[in-house]
């Protein structure tokens, strides 16, 4: 079986982890993206730093884990393992991913470890993974080709009378045959990604049902009111298709607008505004720039283009970002938002998604592309025509 990454790369990842989190006695990683990133396997279990050594505990299939993992493999039969581990460690501070690990699990571990102080290490872990190696970028470019090819396929089959769900299912089937694993890993609390391709048309795009992105769609049931619906696609309206590719766990994110017939002029103008924002992003997504400055510059640009009330939502009902990191999770660091304080670093990948919600006609339109942050300018890896 092929190695996903070199031994040197895994060693460097552990070195980065030690440098970033160096004032805690031990820490435990449960999040699948993190356990996969450092061990090379996504099996259930956890990673723990025991003194100066890292161990990868798995719940089942130790033989496969030992064959594929870069770390020492141990068995986790049940949660009582933490009591055994705690007996051999002197811990004053323990690090956990507190944005993900359930409260009862945290409480059990803390009690088993002798009640150390708990430190949230979620942000440090996300910052480390935000900078992608050349090999990670290679996987993400392959994921981007999945989305590019899926749009070529969509262009061939889209027609009036299809429902959003039908078109989404056809695109999803195409992606699976291209090697897509059939999931999109999302970190956001209490959010379910309901399709590999979000197809939204007309007033479905106008529906603002979820804060995960500027478009949400109506979905097909009240329990999950996001994603493609049973609405039929009509002539002379905008169809937005937001698709994710995944290769070896690594994600690329892309959105394009399709038109059956002739769109109203305001839809065309909004789409042109999205192109302008993307072109500006190439100049702004460079090492050393602050996300808040990028955010403010793009907001000002959109106001100058006459779409300030429509950008990333409608009037006051907007999502507070323009772009987000992508990688092993769809919603990674960095985030192009006023609240993200760290400078951009070359090698980060960001999905920029300038999108507009319109009042008349009630619809939405936009473009999303995945970019690699560079030293002097960004590189776009999603390349289906605008």
Secondary structure, DSSP 4 states (H G I P E B T S, - for coil): ---SS-HHHHHHHHHHHHHHS-S-SEEEE--HHHHHHHHS---SEEEEEETTEEEEEESS-HHHHHHH-SSEEEE--STTHHHHHHHT---SEEEE-TTTS-HHHHHHHHHHTTSPEEEE-HHHHHHHHHBPPHHHHHHHHHHHHHHHHHHHHHHHH--TT-BHHHHHHHHHHHHHHTT--S-----STT-----SEEEEETHHHH----SSSS-----SSSSS--S--SPBP-TTEEEEEEEEEEETTEEEEEEEEEEES---HHHHHHHHHHHHHHHHHHHH-BTT-BHHHHHHHHHHHHHHTT-TTTBTEETTEE-S-SEEE-SSSSSEEEEESTT--SBP-TTBEEEE--EEEETTTTEEEE-BEEEE-BSSS-EE---S--
